[in-house]
Amino acid sequence: MNSSPKPVTTPVAAELATSRTGTTSDVVATADEPHAANASGRLNWLRAGVLGANDGIVSTASLVLGVSGATTARSSVVVAAAVGMLAGALSMAAGEYVSVSTQRDSERALIEKERQELAETPEQETEELAAMYRQRGLDEPTSRVVAQQLMAHDALRAHLEVELKIDPDELTNPWPAAFASMVSFLVGAAVPLIAVLLSPRSWVTVIAVALALAVTGWLSARLGGARRAPAVARNVGGGLLAMGITYGLGLLVGHVI
């Protein structure tokens, strides 16, 4: 006689499985697939990196063209590009650090508040969790059973993930975000700086920047699943407009001074 335990499929487990994917076998089949939230997080990091590089290209190139309009001294243009590159990168890093730190503080505050509510009113929190599962399509008895089982297993995690969409094991970290923003800005800002070092002619910088903006526009559209041509046109057009305005302002200031 075989005494090995047989797999048990409860009505709750079956209903949860079929309500999410159609069959219980589908749930087992997708168990090894990448976590959707992790994939989305990586995509957001890539998109932020592309946007950071784009900021570095446009801001530094605009600064270079503005100074070029005001003076013909190449040393002044190179110094402005280098200083603008460094200042922009540090500003991006500081801004990202502050922003992500604020988000992390908010997440920690929400976790602490949820932990306190679970300690003070566990019955009410169970009803709240069951109500959220009813909103997702479960019936009254099933939602109560699911809520009770999740509360018994890990009440805090259940509420954080379902109610607040927070993974307590993956809170935002400001240091990688700040470093990534700084590096992406430096990479983008290097394009106009290298162009200035290679040639004193402004049109060389404009062409190099336009090509770089076409690349970042194409990448951002690809990452976002959007049409490439409009994204590239917007990116290049916006950069050229910014450079044209600052160059005109530099000409004006140069003549006045």
Beta strands, then each sheet from edge to edge (+ up, - down):
end
